Amino acid sequence: MPHWTDSHNHLQDPRLGDPGPLVAAMKQAGVSRCVVNATREADWQAVEDLADAEPGFVIPAFGIHPWQAHTAETGWQDRLTSLLEKHPQSSIGECGLDSWISAPSLETQRPVFIDQLRLARELDRPLTIHCLKAWGALFDAFSEAAPPARFLMHSFGGSIETARRLVPLGAFFSFSGHFLHPRKSAVLDVFRQLPPDRILLETDAPDMLPPAETITHPLPENHNHPANLPAIGHALAAALGMPPETLAEITRDNARQCFGF
């Protein structure tokens, strides 16, 4: 059985329920490691608890999502620094910029993202970036605070031209099952053109649900089970014209390179 790495999920999300059965199903399906991303300070503890309960399987990422930028309270940078230093294998995430939403505004999101960029450079930690309809703002932010040597563009839906600007900066790109829907075929075309040593896989569970035929582990209310990852991997491997075992090995090695496992 291939061994898969989920480079981005939210296992702590209460929509998924008790993480114990989820983790058991993931391991049974062939998932050997996952990066669990916080979205705001209020869930840092839940991510830390998962990492403590499943060492080596859960790799924690602590950060503030652009949708939660307005929740950042005074002193959050120091508290995040302490948590990252406590967990040497942790990364920073999920963070970024999003102009698809109207609130919080980019003006609110930007300083929170900039501080996380600076912290990633200072601590030499990989960073997981969310960017939606904000590519110009992203490159503007990079001109103010350069990204760390390695960072992940999660659920990357940008153009190949954007990807080619990001590759020299140290970017990796993760593919989520939502992009298997026929209306997202342009994303598959981009991933066919990406350097193979920069491709990762993710579920973004409980979000980014794949097409019905790819779902092996259904959940109520159309939530995405993280154990769907191997099926997503098989579908992407077919689209890229390679055996699933090869894609599993490539994406596992790339995750190691990106996150420093």
PyMOL commands that set and color helices and strands:
alter all, ss='L'
color gray80, all
select helices_A, chain A and resi 14-16+19-29+41-53+66-71+76-86+106-123+135-144+160-169+177-180+182-193+196-198+212-214+220-222+226-240+244-259
alter helices_A, ss='H'
color red, helices_A
select strands_A, chain A and resi 4-9+31-37+58-62+91-98+127-132+151-153+171-176+199-202
alter strands_A, ss='S'
color yellow, strands_A
deselect
rebuild
show_as cartoon
